[in-house]
Amino acid sequence: MSKAVTDKPVDDLSKKEASAELERLAAEIAHHDLAYHQNDEPEISDGDYDVLRLRNEAIEARFPDLVREDSPSKSVGAAPAGAFGKVPHKVAMLSLSNGFSDEDVVEFWTRVSRFLGLKEDDALEITAEPKIDGLSASLRYEDGKFVIGATRGDGREGENVTENLRTIKDIPAMLKGKNIPDVFEVRGEVYMSHADFAALNARQVEAGKPVFANPRNAAAGSLRQLDSKITASRPLRFFAYAWGDVSALPGDTQSDVVGTFAKWGFQVNPLFRTCKSVEDLIAFYRDVESKRADLGYDIDGIVYKVNRLDWQSRLGFVSRSPRWALAHKFPAEQAVTELLGIDIQVGRTGALTPVARLKPVTVGGVVVSNATLHNEDEITRKDIRIGDTVIVQRAGDVIPQVVSVVLDKRPKGATAYKLPELCPVCGSHAVREIKEKTGEMDVVRRCTGGLVCPAQAVERLRHFVSRNAFDIEGLGEKQIAAFYADGLIMQPGDIFTLEKRDALSLKKLKDREGWGGTSAKKLFAAIDERRTIDIDRFIFGLGIRHVGETNARLLARSYGTLDHFIEEMEKAADAESDAYRELLSIDGVGEVLAEALIDFFAEQHNREVLDNLAEAGVVTLELPRQETTSKVTGKTVVFTGSLERMTRAEAKSRAEQLGAKVAGSVSAKTDILVAGADAGSKLTKAAALGITVLSEDEWIELAGG
Ligand code: IVH
C-alpha cells in the first residue's frame, strides 16, 4: 500500500482505503502483540503501539461495518495467541454478509426467491433473531456429552477453551431428552449482560484493575483466561443459534432445530421468530430496534435465515458467507448529552489523553459517562468546548466517541479548549514533539516527568533495571511493580538504599511472599554490584526519549563524565549558548534529540532522581579511551565530501576510537576538516575560519594509517 494511505487522516480515508488500513493494522498490531507478550521483545515503543491501536479504533468508529472478525479491538485483556490448544472446525465457522437498509433486505428476499426459482405465490419463510454482540463458540457433544468447545478463531481453526466453557451455566454438560444424535456441534454466542458487565467493572475498579470497554470485550477476555477459575467468576451466558458437524439433524427447518436446542437445555433467544414476508422482517427489525436498550445485553442487528434446511443447502455459500442468511445491522447508536469537563489520563509512556466527562446518558442500553477525545488536534478539529451539548456514539465494541457538537446550544462564553501544558499527575511539563522526518508536530502531548511521574514510573523503573541498562539480576518487571506498589521503590535511587532501609524495617524483604533469606541476600549483592556502572548504561537507563543505546554511547563519548554531561545539558537550555551549538554539532544529534535532552534535564524532578542516585553512592565510569596517544585525541573533526578509502561510518568510528570528537557541522570549535571529493559549503566555511583542511589520504596518515 502507498505510504500516503497509511499516513492519511482517518477522516479523509475512502471506504476502500479504510478497509485496507484495518487489514494492515490488524496484522501489524497482532505482530507487535506477539513480539511483546510472547517473545518479550517489543519492536516499537508503547507510544507508537498506542498510536496504531488508536488509529484502528478511529477507523472502526467511522466505518462500523468494516470492523473485522480479527480486529485488535476485540482482543483486549485476553491470553496471548497460542496459549490454548487448537481445534480444527470440521464445518467452518463462517461470517454473515451484512445489510444496512430496508432495500438490502428486499434485495436479499428477492435474491433468495430467484435463486430457488420460487413463484410469486410460493411460500418462503425466513427466520429473524437478534444478532448478539458477543463471541461465537462451537460446542461438541458426543453421545449427548459436552466433550470439547472452541472459539471461532479464523473460522477454520479455533482455540480449545473447553474448561472455560464448562463454567458457563447456560451450557449443559449433558443434553437433556431422547434421540440425541451421536455427534452434534451446537454453535452460538457467548456474551455478558449489561448488569453483569457493570458489576464486573465495579469489582475491577475496586481491585485496582483495568476496566473493560464494553460487554463484548469483557466476555472475550473472560473466556480466554488461562485459569478457568477466573472464567467461572465472570458471569458469562450463551445463546444457541446454529450448528456445525452433526451426525443427524433433529428437524427440517431452522426453527425446528432451534426449538430442539431449547429442549436439550440451551437458552435460545426469546425474540426468535419465523416471518412469511419481507414486510414482516422489516417490522421485526423495527420492533427489536425500539426495544434494544431494554434487552439487557448488546445486540448489533438482526439475523435473517431461510427456514427450510433443504433450501439452505441449495443456496449454499458465496465466498465466506451463506447465501441463505443476512445480518441486518443497526446504525451506530448515538445520543445527545452535555460535556461536563475534560479529564486528562496519563498513559505509561507519558501520553496525555483527553477524556470527555459526560452527563451520563444511555447509548444502546449502556450508560455512557466518558468518551475518548483522542488528542488535542481532534478537539480543535471538532471545536469541542466544555459546556457544549455533544452527540456521542457507540459503534459496536468501540469506546464511546464524541461525534460532533450541537453548535446552537453552545453556552455563551464557552472558550476553546487547550490541553494542559503541565502533567496533571506529576506537574512536569507536557510537550508535543516535532517529528524529525516530516517536521510535523506529534499529535500526542507527553509528560516529560519520566521517572517521577507515577503514571510512568513503573515502566521507567523497569527500563532502568533492564538488560542494557542497570541489568540487576533478580529485579525484573514483576518485582519492580510489587516494590512500587508497596512504596519501597518509587524511583531509581531507592533501589540502592533498599538494603539499608530493609535493615531498619520491621517487614523484612526475606519475610515477604516469594522471598527468602537467600534470595534477598542475592538481590542486595546484585544491586551492590551495579553501584558502579558504565556511564553509557547509566544514561541509557534514565529512559530519556530518543536516547537508545547508541545515542547514550554517543553522549557518553562526547561528554566524558556524568557531571560534565549534566552541566552542559543545563547550559544547552539556552538556544544561544555554546553548549547548545556544541550539542547539535555532535554527529548523530538532531534537534529532536537535543530537545528531549534539554527537556529532561530542565525538569527539577529528574534532577532529583540524579541527585538521589549520587547520594545512594551510584558512581559512573567514563568510557575507556582506546588510544589516548594519537595525534587527533581531543580534536574535533568534521568529515565532508565523498570519501574513497572508507565509508563515512568507518571514518567516524575510527576517529572516535582515536579519541577525536566527530561533529556534523563546521564551527569555530572545529580543529580539522577532512574533505573528500566534491566537498561543498563546509570546505568554504572551514577555509574562511582558517581551519586545517586535510585530504582523505592526509587524514589517514595523521590517524596512523
Ligand atoms: S448465524 C453461517 N446467528 O455473527 C453463519 N450468527 O457475522 C452462522 N452472531 O460469527 C452464524 N448472533 O458470532 C448467527 N443469531 C445469530 C448471531 C450470529 C451473533 C455472530 C456470530 C458470527 C457472526 C457472523
Boltz pocket constraint, residues with backbone or C-beta under 6 A from the ligand:
constraints:
  - pocket:
      binder: B
      contacts: [[A, 93], [A, 94], [A, 95], [A, 96], [A, 97], [A, 129], [A, 130], [A, 131], [A, 132], [A, 133], [A, 134], [A, 135], [A, 136], [A, 152], [A, 188], [A, 189], [A, 241], [A, 242], [A, 303], [A, 322], [A, 325], [A, 327]]
      max_distance: 6.0
